[in-house]
Amino acid sequence: MKSLPASSGKASDIPGVKHREIEAEFAGQRVDNYLLRELKGVPKSRIYRIVRKGEVRVNGKRVKPDTRLQTGDLLRIPPVRISEGTPSRNTYLENSIDKTILYESKVMLIINKPAGVAVHGGSGISAGVIEALRQVRPDEPHLELVHRLDRGTSGCLMIARKRSYLKLLQSELHRKAQLKKYYLVVTHGHWPARQHYVNAPLQKNLLASGERISRVQEDGKASITQFEVLDRGAQLSLLRAFPVTGRTHQIRVHCRYVGHPVVGDEKYGFAEEDRKQGAQRLMLHASRLEIPALGDYPAVSVDAPPDDQFLSMLGKVKTL
């Protein structure tokens, strides 16, 4: 990533403007994702605003957040100041993030993300996992999230250390071929033994409050989740879920769709009632990752142990 002089002596130049010549390592990355890494601590909403207003330009032209950068592109980044009220550090997370690492190689990290922790900061949330990792590993400029987990979901989260491996992983996720993500989920009710999968199209919706939700709609995107019953009682069931597709909140919405919402689900379930019964978190845990051999890199399989709150709820499946 080459830095070019901020000013060329022209009257139109603005002090503080940065120009970056895109190197091959970042070819194919979206403009918004590049800026999120470049402008550490700046809220995502602010980044989208400067793109929308045309303050961010590639080769002198306006761009959209999803514009893909190419080798040799010249990216203009306007001066952006973090507001004093915007939290940009989470020292508690920074001090504990290394303890969550399940697997580490030259090209990636896999952590056991705690429930209640965001994968990245923004919208008033103090800095998340990726910001914490960048703070404690300042000598690693290429740390990037490979995928997302909901804030309430715990478990396996992939972070790439090299851009080349990030592209391999994301391509494999897009193909939905051999890279597999398995989840443990505790749901309400006695899950039917024959309910091995849910095939229901999902459509993302944005509420007036700005909250994102997904709904089952006929004109939505194809969405399939496979389920296996591991244990169940009269009021609760423990399942292993495998999302064949990767839609927003897919497992949670599919569970609600068949009448068995996830315990502790604020958006699609009965979280307030669940808290009275001792469920202090969303009972969804990314328990296992199976990554195939990609390029010159070997296959990786990782299991993430559930936290004490999740294990406590497992003990109630048979008794309730």
DANOR-V156189 format. One record per helix or strand of 3 or more residues. SS is the DSSP state (@ for helix, = for strand). FROM is the first residue (numbers start at 1). TO is the last residue. If there is no record, write none. Layout:
BEGIN
((SS,FROM,TO) (SS,FROM,TO))
END
This chain:
BEGIN
((=,2,4) (=,18,21) (@,24,26) (@,31,38) (@,44,52) (=,74,77) (@,91,100) (=,101,104) (=,108,113) (@,129,136) (=,154,160) (@,163,175) (=,180,188) (=,197,199) (=,202,206) (=,212,216) (=,224,232) (=,236,243) (@,250,257) (@,271,276) (=,284,291) (=,300,303) (@,308,314))
END
